[in-house]
Amino acid sequence: MTPAPNVLSGGMVKIADTDSSLVTAMVNLLLSMENLLVYYLTLFLRMFLLIIGCNLT
């Protein structure tokens, strides 16, 4: 009877492990997307400011 709970807990740990890795993958994806968004926003802002600067002078 002793090995049964160990197997169960092992299965639970495996499930939790895959879940956590999935979550980390999702978080990494979100972070990379956020970084891209920020990069493009700053790029757009720079171009916008450059155009305004060129028009003012």
N, C-alpha and C positions, 0 to 999 in steps of 0.2 A: 504493500500500500504506500510505502514511502516515496517511490519514484514518481508517482502520478502528479503530486503538486509541483514537483520540480519541472516536469515536462510542461505543465500548464503555465507556470511562471515564465519558463523559457519562451513559450509561444507568445505570451503577453509582452515580454521584453522585446522579442523580434518585431511584433506589431508596432510597439511604441517606437522602436528604432527606425523602422521604415517611415512612420509618421513624422518623426522629428527630422529625418533627412529630407522628406518631401517639403516640410515646412521651411527648412533652411534654404532649400532650392527656390521655393516661392519667394522668400524674403530676399535672397540674392538677386532674383529676377526683378523684383520690385525696385530694389536699390539701384540696379544697373539702369533700369528704365528711368528712374528719378534722376540719375546722373546725366543720362542722355538728354532728358527734358531740360535740366538746368543748363547744360552745355549749349543746347540749341537756343534757349531763351537768352542767354548771355550773348551768343553770337548774333541773334536777331537785334538785341539791344545795341550792340556795338555798331552794327551796320546802320541802324536807325540813327544813332547819334552821329555817325560819320556823315550820313546823308544830310542831316540837319546842319552839321558843322560846315559842310561844303556849300550849302545853300546860304548860310548866314554870311560867309566871307565873300 
